[in-house]
Structures are given as structure tokens and as C-alpha cells.
Amino acid sequence: MQDGSADSACAERSFAATCIMQGSGRRLRALEVVGRLTMLQTNVRGRLRADLKAAVRAQDSARVATLRLVLAAIDDAEADLPDGEAGLDDAAVRDLIRRLHCHCEEAAAGSGVEGNAQVRELRRAERAVLAEYLPEPMNEAEMALAVEQALGAAQARSIRDLGKTMAELRKICTNPEDLARARREARRRLEA
């Protein structure tokens, strides 16, 4: 016997499939519905695969190409792992996506004025797709709260306690950019 949430998920999936079949006017809405379903999944790889299927159904060729690139990069990274070692966890997959995102950013900037505008647009589109799988950066209030919690947990009183504070911040901040900002804020507070 199925519960109500499974029935509603099936109904949303069939609604998404119906919207895709009805024409391009509803493709975006169908992708939004499928996107809401995939947000419930916990692992990044499962979300990537589900989003790839939705993009194929919606005939979004740029998104399909980008997601296939990411999944191929994940497979390559797992193939390079030593035998007996488990596959990539979500943190490693997000790190790989972050590196691909930076690569797209550099490629778009590298094409410059003399570069092909079409290539530049393609890289921007890839970067936008990849950004969906990266954690949102912390806002100022969240950053201040994270630094305050880390300082309290480390019982930091001076700049000598920055190492202990950073150990606590690493538990809170998963995004490297957030960690760098938090480090600067913690240093500023400890030096004051």
C-alpha cells in the first residue's frame, strides 16, 4: 500500500511528462516540477541523472550536454580511484562540479574580445547549469552567526586561537569561498 506522498509524487511526474508532450510552452514548467522532485533526493549524482532525463525530455540540448559532461567527469574521477576505494561522495562530486564551473568561467573569459561570441555564450550557459548544483553562498547574517558559533565553540580569545576556530568553521562552511570569508571575519574579530 502506498502512502499519499508517493501518490502525489507519481501524479507530479505524470503531470511533468504530460506538459513535456504538449509542447514547448510548458517545458519550463515541467522542468520546474521535475526539479522540485529531484530536490528531495539527497545525493548529487541522483539529482544529476534525474535532471538529465528531464532535460532530454524537454529537448534542452545545452543542459543535456552540460549534465552529460558532469556525469562523464564523475565517471572518469571514479575510474582514477585506487581499487577497493568507494566511489565519490557528495562533497567530492560538488568539488568536481566547482572545478568545472571555474573552468567554464576561465574559458568564457579567455575567449575575450577576439573569441567567438557563440563559444562565450555556450560557456556562460554551462556555468549557469553548473551553478545550480553548487551550495548557495552564505549571506552576511549567516556568516556572522557561523563565525560567532565557531568562536564560541573554540573558546577563542586571541589570534592564537585562529587554528581552533578554523577547525570549527570547517564543520560549518562547506563552500570554500564561504570558508575564506569566514576566516577573514574570524581573524578580524580576534585581532580586535
N, C-alpha and C positions, 0 to 999 in steps of 0.2 A: 504494500500500500504506500502510495506516495504522499508526501506532505504538500501543503499549499505552496511553499516556496519553490519546490521543484516544478509544480504545475505552472506557476507564473513565469518561471524561467523558460520553460518549454513554449509557453504562449508568446513570450517576447522574442524567442528565437524564430518561431514561425512567422511572427509579425515582421521581423527583420528580413527574412527570406522573401516574404510577400512584397515588401517595399522594394527590395532589390529587383525583383522580377517585374514590377510595374513600370519601372523606367527611371531615368536619371534624376528626375525631380525629387525623388525620395531617397536617393542613395546616401546622401549625407545624414539624413535622419536615421537610416538603417545602421550606418556605421556608429552613430551615437548610441543606439540601443545595444548593439553588439559590444561597444566599448564599455558600457555600464556593466554588462555581464562579465567581461573579462577583468574588470577592476576587482571583482570578488575573488579572483584567483590569487594565490599567494606567490607563486613562483613566476619569475620574469619570463622564463623560456616558454611556459604555457601561455602566457599572455601574448608573447610574440607570435606563437603559432596560431592562436585564435585570431589575432589581428591580421595575420597574413591571409587566413581563409576569408575573412570579411573583406579585405582589400581585393582579393581575387574575384570574389562575387560582385563587388562594386565596380570592377574593372578600373581600378585606380593604379595605373601602371607604375607611376613614380613611387608610390607607397609599397607596392609589391616588390619592386626592385630593391628598395632600401631594406625592407624586412628580410628578404632573401639574403642580402649581403650580411646582415647582422647574424642570421642563423648559420650561414656558412662560416663566418668568423668564429662563432662559438664552437662549431664542429672542429675547425682547424685547431683552436686552442685546446680542446679536449684531446685531440689526436696527439698533440705535443706533450701531454702529461705522461709521466712515467707509468709503466704497467702497475696495476694494482691500486692506483690512486683513483679516488672517486671523481666524478665529473665536476664541472664548475658549479659553485654555489651562487646564490643570487648576488652577493657582493662582488664576486669575480665577474659575473655577467654584466653588472652595472658598470664596473670599472672598464670592461672591454667596450661597452657602449659609449662611455665617456671619452675613451681614446678615439673611437671612430668619429664622435661628434667633434672633437678637437681637430682631427684630420680633415673633416669636411670644411671646418672653419678656415683652416690654413689653406686648403685648396681653393676655396672661394676667394680668399684674399690674394692668393698667389696668381690667380688669373688676371687680376688687375685691369688696367685700362686697355692694354693691348690684347687681353684674353677674350675668349669667346663669351659673349653675354649669355648664350644658352647654357654653357657649362657652369657659369656662375650661378644661374637660376636653379640648375639641377642640384648643385651643392647646397644651396640655401634650402631647397625643398627637402633634401636628405637630412640636413641639420634640424629642420623643424620636426621631422618624424622621429629622429633620434632623441630630441629633447623631451618627447612625451614619456620616455622610459627612464629619464634621469630624475632623481629626487628634486623636489622644489627647494630653492634656496630659502634659508630661514629669514624671516623679516626681523626688523630691529628689536621688537619686543621679545620674540622667541630667542634671539641671540643673547639679549641681556639676561633673560631667565636662565638659559643654558650656562652662561658664564657664572652667574650667581650660584647656581646649583653646584657647579664644579668647584668653585672656590670654597663653598661651604663643606662639601664632601672631602676635599683635600685639606681642610682646615688651614688654608693658605693665608699667611700674614705678610710675607715679603716676596721679593723677586726670586729668592732661593727656592720657593715652593712652586715655581712655574712648572717643573717637571711633573710633580704630583697632580697639579691642576690639568696639565695636558693629558695625562693618563685618564682622568675623569672625563675630559672633553671628548676624547676619542670614543668613549662609550655612548656619548650623546649625539655627536655630529658624525653622520655617515658621509656627507658630501665634503670632499677635500677643500673646496672653496669656503664652505662654512667653517671648517676646522681652522683654516688660515685666518679668517676674520675673527673667530673666537679667540685664537691665540693672541692676535694683536690687541683685542679688547682686554683679555686677562692680563697681559703684560702692562697695558696702560693702567689698569686698576691696581696692580701690585706695585708699580713704581710710584704711584701717587701717595 
